[in-house]
């Protein structure tokens, strides 16, 4: 789990497990390199419950904000299942885009 800041078991009852690296992150939001705020937001998107179907981590395919923008514009169904798309939206939202 090198580089992991937090993780969830999608079937657990809304529990986020924080790793030591999480506490070294800036609080955020609006920090390009990630923050505690956006990490929590990212992890919450994984919960699978009566409110929503938990989403996946597709960082191998869409590991940057530019990739996430591309998939959001061109592959909307895939973007809706990528926790990183939610994370990048929350951390890099600009009303000018």
N, C-alpha and C positions, 0 to 999 in steps of 0.2 A: 504493500500500500504506500510506497514511496510517493511523495507529492500529494497524497490524499489529505484533504482538509476536513472533510466530513463525509458521512455516508448514512444511508438508511436501508432498512429492510422494508421493502414496499408493503409487506404484509403485516408489519407491526403497527401498533396503534399510535401513529403520529409521533414517533421517536426519532430524533436526529442524534446521531453519534458524532461527537466532535473529537478530532485528532489534535495533538499538540500544535501542528502547523496552523490550524484554524486561528489560534490565539495570537499568532504572529502577523496575521493579515490586518490591514487598516480597516477601520470600521465601515467606511463607505457611506453612501453609494457614490456613483460616478467616478470610479477609479478603474482605469483601463486594465490594470493587471489583476483585478479581482479584489473582493472585499468580504468582510464577514456578512454584511447585509445581503449581498448578491449570492453568497454561498448558501445562506439559509433559504433564500428564495428558490434557488436551484434545487435544493434537497426537498423542499415542500412539493415541488412538481412531481416527485417520484411516488408520493402517497397514492395508494390505490384503495379508494373507499367509495361511499355512496355519493360523494360530491364530484369525483372525477376518476378517470382511469389513469393510473400512474404512467408517466412517460419514461423514455429510455435515455441513456447517454450514447449519443452517436458521435462522440468527439473524434473517433478515428476517421470519419468522413467529413465532418464539418467542425473542425477544431478552432476556427477563428471567427471573429465578428464578421469579416467579409464573407466567409463561407456561409455563415448563418444567414446573412442578408440574401445571398444568392438562393439558398434553398427556400427561404421564406417567400421569395418572389416567384420561383420556378417550380417548386415541389411542395406545395402547401400542406398536403397530408403528411409528408415526411417531416416537415418543419414542426408540425403540431405534436409530433411524437419525440421531439428532441429537447431534452432539458436545457441544453446549451442555448438553443434559440430563445427560450424564456429568459435565461440568465443574461444573454447579450442584450436583449431588448430592455430588460430592467436596468442594466448598468450603462447602456450607451444610447438610451432613448434621446432623440432630438426632435423637437416639433418642426424642425426645418427640413427633415427628410421626407 
